[in-house]
Amino acid sequence: MLSLEKLTKKYGDFTALNGLSLEIADGQLHGFVGPNGAGKTTTMRILATLLKPTSGTATIDGVDVVRNGTEARRLIGYMPDFFGVYDSLKCWEYLDFYARCYRIPSADRKKMTERLLDLVQLSEKKDAFVDSLSRGMKQRLCLARSLIHDPKLLILDEPASGMDPRARAEMKTILRTLREMGKTVLISSHILPELSEMCDSLTILDHGQLVFSGSVEALSEKMNGNAPLEIRLQEGCGEAAVDTAVACLKELPFVKEILQEGTCVLKVRTEGGEAEHMQMLREMISRNIPVCDFHRAPMNLEKVFMEVTGDA
Amino acid sequence: MLNPILSFSATRRMRSFKTLLIAAAYVVVMLAVTLLIMGRIFGNEATFYSIRNSVTCYQAQMVTQFILILLIAPAMTSGAIAGERERQTLELLLVTNTRSFRIVIGKAMESFAMLALLIVCGFPVMCLTMVAGAVTLPQILIGELFLLLIAFASVSVGVFSSTLARSTVASGVISYLILLAIGGLTLIPLIMDFPVEVTSVVYDTSSLAALAPGDALKMISPVLLCNPGYALIALLHGQTGMLTSTMEYREIGRLLCEFRLMDKAGGETLALISCGIILVLAVLLLLAAGFLLRKNSLKPAKRTK
């Protein structure tokens, strides 16, 4: 569905996007994660034909977005990170306006408008003025607007930003429905856990460069492989036991880093795999160090995000 | 299918209480001007004095509306594109595959429709000048058509400025500056001396009297014909003989010669030519706005979340 190849965007000396290559399959709900300034919005604006890349190509369903912008715009529904709503227009008029901009025949417009208002749970607000809606409702109305011409690819730039938990939950439900409808959705956020709950796959960007792209499981697996070992010593074992443990670990050549957490927990980063870990545990036991627990510390997605974007 | 930008912008404008106020203020100004001049003849029998007064009143109404349109149009159109940019809805429009020219035409027609509404609101007040019998309905209708053309031209200047500017305020300022520049620069021929071949004719009363209308037309600077004010004076002179009294002055100055050339060439003919030129320029401005819209809109803009 979506293919980016060495996509680069420069603003003078500043490189907003640096050779991004990416493939997203049909019907995927793909998350685009990165800190502010990572290049998410730049990528999305290029896909929405609102920006021209400095180099590289972006194709949607085989259509080059730079060379054939008109055709590409028919395939995409774009929802930016701002509302872009008109006051003095009712909800149904707002959708009808965009439907007319897309030259949808009048016979289909009414049906389409009602169906979309129903999808975004705004049927009851059909005759309400847009400026009277809450933030979450406006966001949902904007989502309905981006769906008005039945696009294949939805580009949603931080759709949940500034929403309360309830509005976020509603948005997630709608996005799941869209996935079930077979839409390919590219959704950005700077909050990884938020996306990981609903996305099939993720791309993490940092400073305009690809850091990771793959399934959520693959990301967790990859990051857990780098997670530190957590060694808990017996409660009240005393400083002497901790010092002995640290001295023991320092003797092992594959131990890279030792951090003490609290009075009796050590976090150890190592090079090597299970064999080295077994050796480490044997050494500690043989020196009568009171080890109670020895396991790899689980990484939550917030930590993963900080880790991969280098801010840990 | 009716241009959606036109229909929805019009819907939004007509829902605003401000629109009603503008229309009311326009009619009030027209009535004030009319009553100031015509008030003295109401209730009296028709005399030469009252006929002359109604002609003056028609001229005053036309000049008033001309000035009002030039004042209102930039303020009304400044937000046409710049407002969409500020509201961050322009990008959304551009993503819908709506052609830039369709957006520009929709916005221009919506503002033009509003000005046309004002002009139509002023029509009954203009018809009051017919009471004394000096001004005819066809003359008023031609006057209204002229004002509609001026409204269209002013709107095209406003929409063009709105396409260039990043904000509504800047757009309004640019519009007024463009209108001032057009008004000022096209009057430059009036401060320049006539060419020798023209001087020999226009400063000589007998040669001027023998001048054919076609030859007089050739002597008028085409630059002057681009001036909407000149077009208005030509039209009013053609319709009402506005400048006839000046023809009797003995001393022949530069401006007076220009009036005499106008008189020779025919005021209505000149107004028609002038209107044609203004119309072409207005269409060119709208085409330029359509061309610049997408280019100018995709530059990074200041955002307000």
Interface residues (C-beta under 8 A of the other chain):
Chain A: A48 T49 L50 L51 K52 T70 R73 R74 I76 Y78 P80 D81 F82 F83 G84 V85 Y86 D87 S88 L89 E93 F97 Y98 R100 C101 Y102 R103 S106 R145 H149 G162
Chain B: M1 P4 I5 S7 F8 T11 R12 R15 S16 R87 Q88 T89 E91 L92 L93 L94 V95 T96 N97 T98 L298 R303 K305
